[in-house]
Every structure is written in C-alpha cells, then in structure tokens.
Amino acid sequence: MDLCLSGKIAVVTAASKGIGLAVARALAAEGARVVAGARGIDSLTGVEGVTPVSVDLTTPEGPGRLVQRAVADHGRIDVLVNNMGAVKMRLQGFLALTDDDFEWAMRVNFFSALRATRAAVTQMIAQPEGGAIVNVVSVNAFFQPDGGVIDYGAAKAALLNLTKALAEELGPRKIRVNAVSPGPVSTDLWLGENGVAHTVARAAGIDPETARDRVLASIGGLATGRLTTPEEVATLVVLLASPRTGNVTGSNFVIDGGLIKTL
C-alpha cells in the first residue's frame, strides 16, 4: 500500500536510537524527507532521506530550533513525531521524590513535545494541507499507575491529554493529532544499563533477565510472550502520519503485546 508520504517533510525528535531511529528510517523508506533531531547523531549519518540535526531537545529553544531547520531547508513541515522521552526508576517511593525529579520528567517527556508542537503548528496552520502530529506516549499514562515510574506516568498522561485537546482545536485547520502508547519495548528504556530491568536487578540482587520477567509478570504479563520491537511501533506511527488515515484524530493507539486485558 502506498502511504502517500513521498516528498512529505517530517520532523522526528529523539531520533538517534530505539523507536525514534526506527520511525526516521520507516518514514524515509516511504519517501518522506526526514529532519531527525538528537544530541548524538552518529547513528543517523548516511541514512538516505534523513537529515541529522544535533540538538538538545530538553532546552526551551531546542525543539523549536529543530522544527525551524526543517522549514528553512524545505519550506514546510507536514509531519511531526514527538518521540522524546526518558524514565528513571523511582524505587524509594513517593516521599523520596523532589520537585526537581518531577520537573525533570515533565521537561523531558512533556515540555519537549509541547515546544516542538507549538513550533510545528505555527507553520502547519499557514499551509492549506495542514499536517499530522503523532505523539509517542506510553501505557503508563493510563494503565495500572505505577509508583516506580510515578513522575514518568504523570508526564505521559499530560502528553496524552494535550493530544486530545489539540486534536479538537486543530481539526478544523486540517491538523491531525494522534498518540501511540507502547507497552514494554525492546529499547534502552527497558533493556539498557539504566533501564527498568537493570535497575530492578541491582536493587533486588538478581540478574536483569529475571528482573525483567518479574516486572512483566507483576503487571499482568504479555499475551505474545515478548517485548514489542521499535520497528513495530514505527509502523503504527507512520500509518498515523499518512494521509491514508486522514480522518483519524484525537485517538490513542496501544501497542503492548496484549498487556492491557480490559476493554
């Protein structure tokens, strides 16, 4: 199926690894011209159809600077994928967290997307064809609230709420805003040295594989028996970016290997 993305201009945040890198590659494979932002861009160098931009997306000016690079190079922006996000395991409980901890989570997981969206929408409303925004959220925004990632879940819930609100406001301007909420994905967030599995393993004195299995079992287990791949999340993101889904907006699509059991 032709997703009608050839020649479209797309911006992807946190695009150097994991879901972001998979999204950048998938969009480029569909013929989009991708402006991909991250601090380190070595993994993006030489990827056909992708322009790497070194930028700190946690700063107030970083997200807007990335969007403006796309506009400067191509004259417009058709797609924005807000993939920026990070989590720190909070194993000491709520009272151990400070305002700074919550501010960090909001800055990385919410404000980076808010600022990129503000810059992109400013351009998109001037375009007759509008545009599409896809926010990478998380099942932690709404599923089984977890004190171990309380600040992360709160920030992602804010991003999901923003998605719904902007879809309502911007729909008449031909700007679609949707969200994708992954469950556990085989990225550094779960499997990296400072990810969920290793952090829990160190605290419990067990190996990371056992820790991962225990955490997954504690939240209900995965029906498929495996973590989602970044490429599977990217497929869903690219589909929502496509004009083929032109009347889909304000929706949140879960990809979690069957983690959520309720309707």
N, C-alpha and C positions, 0 to 999 in steps of 0.2 A: 504494500500500500504506500502510495506517495503521500507523505505527511505535509506537503506543500510548504516546507521550510527552506527550500533552496533560495539563497540570496537574502534571507532574513538576517537581521543583526541581533545577536543575542549577547547578553552580559551574564556571566556566571561568577558568583562570589565563592571564595574559599575553594578554588578550582584545582589546586595542585595535587590532591590525593583523594582517595575514598570516593564518596558519592559525587563530589564536585568534579573530579577528574573524569569520572565515568559520564557525567552529564555533558561536560565540554566535548568529549570525544563523540558522544552519541549525536549531539546537535550538529557537529561538524560533519559527521558521516551522512546526515540528512541534507547537507548542502548549506547549512547556516554558516555565517561568518561570526565567529565567537571571540569576544573580548573577555579573557579569563583573568581574574584577579586573585592574588595570593601574596603572602610575604616572600616565600621562596618559589621560584618559577622554573627551576631546572627540569622538572618532570613535564613541563608544557612546551619546552623549547623543541621546535621541529615538528610539532603536531600540526598536520595540514589543516588549514582553515581556522586555526586558533592563534590569536594574538595575545601572548602572555603580558601581564602588567603587574609589576611588583608594587604592592600597596599594602599598608596596614589598615585593615578594614575595621579595627576596633577604635580608630581615632574618629573624631567628629567629621573631619574632612575627607577621610579615605574613601568611603562608599561613593560619595558624590564625584570624587575625582575619577574613579573607575568608570562611572556612567558617562562623564563628560569626555573621557578618552574615546569611548565608542562613538559618541556624537561627533567629536572632532574628526575621527577617521572616516566615518561612514555617513554622517548627516542625519542619523536617526537611531532609534532603538526600538526593536519590535518585541523582544523577549527579555525579561529579567528573571533569573533564577537566584533566589536568596537561599544559598546553601550554607552560609556561615553559621558555625555552631560549635560548641565545646561543652564538656561536662567534667566536673570534679566530684568524685565520690565523697559524700559527707557522712562518714560512719560514726561520728561522735554525737550525732543528734542535733536537734534544732537550736538548743541553747548555746551550742558551741559556735554557731554561725554568727558573723557580724554583718553590719550594714555593708561593709566592703565586699563580703562574699556575695551578697545578693546583687550589689551593684555590678560586680564582675560578670555575673551570669546574665544580667539584663543587657549590659554593654555588648557582650559577645553574641548573645542569642536573639536579642530583640532590637536593640538600637542600631546595630549594623544593618539589619534588614529594613528598619524604618527609614534610615537615612538613604539607603540605596533606592528604596521605593519612592521616596519624595523626589529624588533627582530624576528617576525614570519617568514618573507620572508627569512631571513638569514638561518633559519632552513629548510623551505619548499623547497628551491631550491636544497638542498642536498638530498631530498627524491625523489625517482623515481616516486612516485604517486602525487607529488606536494601538492596542498592543496586548500582550499577555504577561502576567506575573505569576510565577509559581514559587511558593514558599515551602522549603523543606522544614517541617515541624517535627513532631515525634509523638508516639503513642503516650509518652509521659505527660503530654499536655492534658490528657483526659482519662487515661486508663490507670486504675489502681494506684492512686497517688503514693509515691514512694519517698519516705523521709531521707533516704540515702542520696537522692538527687533533687531535693526539695526546691532549691533555687533554680535549677535547670528546668524542672517541670513548670514552675511559675512563669519563667521567661518564655517557654514554648507555648504555654496557654495564652499568654499575651499576644504572641505572634499569630496564633490561630484566631483569636478574637479580632485582631486587626485585619486578617484575611477576609473574614465575614463582613466586617464593616465597610471595607474599601470596595468589595465586590458590589455591595448595594449602592454606594455612592457613585462609583465609576462605570457601572454597567451602561448607563445612557451615553457615556463618552466612548463606548466601544473598547473599553479596557477590562479584560477579564482577570480575576484574581482567584487563584485556587491554592490548595495546600496538599502536600503529600506527607503522610505521617508514617514513617518507617518504625517497625519494631526493632529488635536486635539485628544489626547489620555487621557483616564481616569487615569492619574498618578498625582504625586505631581506637575509636571511642570504646569499642568492646574488647579488642584483642591487643591493643598497643601496650607499651611498657607502663603507661599511667592510665590505662583503660580500666573498665569495670572488672574484668576477670583478674588482672594482675593486682589491682588494688585490694580486692576482696581476698585474694590468695595470700597476700602479705599480712593482712590483718588476722586471718584465720590460721595461718601457718600451714597452708595446703598448696598444692600445685595449681597453676592457672586453669588447666582444663577441668579439674574437679570443681574449682570455684565457679567457673562459667556454668557448668551443668547444674550446680546447686542453685545458683541465682535464677537460671531459667526455670528450674523445677518450682522454685518458690513463688514465681509469678504465673504459674499455670502451664508452663511448657509450650513447645511449638508443635503444632499438628504435623508439620512437614518434617520435623526432626532435625532441622538445620537452620543456620542463620541466613537471612536474605543477603544476596550479593549486591554490591554497589551498582552493577550493570542492570539488575532488575529494577532497582529504584529509578535509575536513569531512564529506563524505558517508559515508566509511568510519567515522569517529569516531562519528557519530550512529547509524549502524546498530549498532555495538557497544554503544552506550549503551541501545539499545532492548530491551525485554523480548522482542521477536521473536527475539533471539539469546540467549535465556535459558540455554542450556546451553553457551555458548561462554565459556570462561575459561582463563587461562593461555596464551593464544595471541598471536602477534605477526604482524600483517598488513602485508606490504610493499606499498608503492605507489611505484614507482620508474621508470615508463616503460620497463621492460624492462632496467634497468641490470644487475641481477644475472642472470647467464647460467646459473648452476649449479642443480641440483635442490634 
